[in-house]
Each structure stands twice: as structure tokens, then as C-alpha cells.
Amino acid sequence: MPRPSFPKTLREFQATFVTEEACQRYLATCRWPDGFVCPRCGNRRAYELVKLRRWQCSGCRHQVSLTAGTILHNTKTPLTVWFWAAYLMTTDKRGVSALLLQRQLDLRRYETAWMMLHKFRRAMVNVAREPLRGEVEVDDTWVGGTQTGLRGSRQLKGRKAALVLVAVEKRGRATGRARMAVIPDFKGSTLTAFLKQNVEPGSIVYTDGLKSFTGLDEAGYRHIPRSQPLRAELRKGAKSVVPLADRAIGNLQQWLIGTYHGVSRDQLQVYLDEFVFRHNRRRLPMAAFQTLLGLGTARKPTAYNEIRNAADLLRSAPKILWSAETTG
């Protein structure tokens, strides 16, 4: 049996999820699309404990939490607020800042809105997601603006901006799925590690000819390097050799500035994850909504202090990748 249908309009959403009980029924239907099954005794009959957000087996009386294994587990915030926040985040192409979410949902504290959005961002990455495949463009960029006193665009020492690597599938002239990650340097081992994590071996990889990409053929890819025109020539209309990757980078930069007015380097990776999540699910609002709530993922909630200090990012990120600085 398929999961419940997703409201197609704002008015339909408002009418569907108007109460806590309605939200709980939706969670129950998503959790048990073929009907309740007790995980302890296998009994298929149960009754709701609405105030506790649980179902109790009528046979062995075992209680099952509706929010266990999701980012909603043990939350004190009403489910209606969580549902509205997830809806706004998945239906607004520009994204939602914590300040805007606080205003729209009439939340008393800014920190509540900030924490909800960061919990959502941490639910956006499926560790079992399929890698990019086919033809893939790869390029790098700096996130954090220009900085005076630096010699060359690839100087790392003293630079406050973060280095980001971007990979985008080519589907004719259109853009397919994308991946983005903060990386520590331009070393060949760093770039190859990113590709092994995100791109299927045997794929055709287009790059701008950066020397650090040498060795991709030995890593199992068909590498096609091309000489990128100078930045001044690109401004005059010269065509990029990785146009889809450059378009994704431009959209990322505009999105970060337009929605969030910039983000801290410490939390940058989850904002990259959000951008990729929006891009890859731009035609699947129902799937995006259920993914944010952690339905069917058995995803444990992240503690406040870990999110605030980005400790979970530092611990879970592969050593070759990187994120560091302050919260924001």
C-alpha cells in the first residue's frame, strides 16, 4: 500500500494537518502503510495513546512511539509546527531562513526556528544514496567572497573563504543530480576521494584541466580535461568547459546570499546539503517532505549542543573532507 498522498496546495495542506491528531495519523500511515504490526509479538491490532504520541499493542501491550527513529523523537514542539516548517522548506524554492520561519510560525524564540531548520538539514543526506553516473562535470569554487592580500586564486594559507567541490550529471544540455562538499585543499588525493564517494566508477568526468585531477583514469574514470578560458574571457562571453557545474555554482552563490545573506564556514556543509537536496528533489515535494521528517529512515535526532558546535559534522565527515570555524 502506498504512503498517504501529499497535499497539492497550501489550502489543502492547512486543512489536512490542522490538529496534532491529524499529524499523528499521517505519521502512523507512513510508518505502517499496510497496517500496524507490533514489533514484539506481531499482533496487528493496537490503539492510539494520542497524548503520548504512541500506539499500544492490544495483545502484549507493547508501546511504539510514532516519532521514534525520526528527527521528531522526544520533541516538545507541536507536530503541527514541525509539519508547517517542513512544508515551507520543501515548497519554497528559495529556502527559509530561521528569522523568516520564526515570524511565519509565530515562534517565541529564534533559537527554536534555527534548530528546527538544522535538524532538517541533517536529515537531507541519505547515506545509501546512489552515486552520480554517466557524464559528470566537476569544478571547484570558493564560498565566502574575495579577500585582499592573497596571491593567486588558489592560495590556501590565510584564506577565510571555504573551498567547495561540485559535481553535476550531464543529461544532454540539462542538469541531472548534483553533489557538493567542502574540501581542505586542491590535492589530487582529496579530489579523487570526493569522486570515489560521489561518482560511479566508469563514468565520464569532465574537468577544467586542473593538474590535481590527473590520475582519475587510474582511479577508474574516463577523464576528459579541457582548458578553461580565463575569468576575464568568461565575463566577456566565452563559453565555460564545464557549463553545468558553473551554473550550479552560480545558483549556489545567489541562493546563499539571497536567502541566508551568507553562512558560517562551520555549518557550510549542511547548507550545501540543503542546496543539493532542493536541486535533486525539485520535482518531488512529497518525497522531500517525508524525507525531512525522517519517515522511514530510522534517523536518530541530533542533540542541540552537537548542532550548535557542528560537532556532529566534524565527527561524521570523512577525514579527507572538512568544515571548521564558528556557528551561525
FENJOKA-V419444 format. One record per residue. N is the residue number from 0. OMEGA is omega as a letter, one per 30 degrees, with the letter a starting at -180 (NA if undefined). Layout:
n omega
N OMEGA
N OMEGA
This chain:
n omega
0 a
1 l
2 a
3 a
4 a
5 l
6 a
7 a
8 l
9 a
10 l
11 l
12 a
13 a
14 a
15 a
16 a
17 a
18 l
19 a
20 l
21 l
22 l
23 l
24 l
25 l
26 a
27 l
28 l
29 a
30 a
31 a
32 l
33 a
34 a
35 l
36 a
37 a
38 a
39 a
40 l
41 l
42 a
43 l
44 a
45 l
46 a
47 l
48 a
49 a
50 a
51 a
52 a
53 l
54 a
55 l
56 l
57 l
58 a
59 l
60 l
61 a
62 l
63 l
64 l
65 a
66 l
67 a
68 l
69 l
70 a
71 a
72 l
73 l
74 l
75 l
76 a
77 l
78 l
79 l
80 l
81 a
82 l
83 a
84 l
85 l
86 a
87 a
88 a
89 a
90 l
91 a
92 a
93 a
94 a
95 l
96 l
97 a
98 l
99 l
100 l
101 a
102 a
103 a
104 l
105 l
106 a
107 a
108 l
109 a
110 l
111 l
112 a
113 a
114 l
115 a
116 l
117 l
118 l
119 a
120 l
121 l
122 a
123 a
124 l
125 a
126 a
127 a
128 a
129 l
130 l
131 a
132 l
133 l
134 a
135 l
136 a
137 l
138 l
139 l
140 l
141 l
142 a
143 l
144 l
145 a
146 a
147 l
148 l
149 l
150 l
151 a
152 a
153 l
154 a
155 a
156 l
157 a
158 a
159 l
160 l
161 l
162 a
163 l
164 a
165 l
166 a
167 l
168 l
169 l
170 a
171 l
172 a
173 l
174 l
175 a
176 a
177 l
178 l
179 l
180 l
181 a
182 a
183 a
184 a
185 a
186 l
187 l
188 l
189 a
190 l
191 l
192 l
193 a
194 a
195 l
196 a
197 a
198 a
199 l
200 a
201 l
202 l
203 a
204 l
205 l
206 a
207 l
208 l
209 a
210 a
211 l
212 l
213 a
214 l
215 l
216 l
217 l
218 l
219 a
220 l
221 a
222 l
223 l
224 l
225 a
226 a
227 l
228 l
229 a
230 l
231 l
232 l
233 l
234 a
235 l
236 l
237 a
238 l
239 l
240 l
241 a
242 a
243 l
244 l
245 l
246 l
247 l
248 l
249 l
250 l
251 a
252 l
253 a
254 l
255 a
256 a
257 a
258 a
259 a
260 a
261 l
262 l
263 a
264 a
265 a
266 a
267 a
268 a
269 l
270 l
271 l
272 l
273 l
274 l
275 l
276 l
277 a
278 a
279 a
280 a
281 l
282 a
283 a
284 a
285 l
286 l
287 a
288 a
289 l
290 a
291 a
292 l
293 a
294 l
295 a
296 a
297 a
298 l
299 l
300 l
301 a
302 a
303 a
304 l
305 l
306 a
307 a
308 a
309 a
310 a
311 l
312 a
313 a
314 a
315 a
316 l
317 a
318 a
319 l
320 a
321 l
322 a
323 l
324 a
325 l
326 l
327 NA
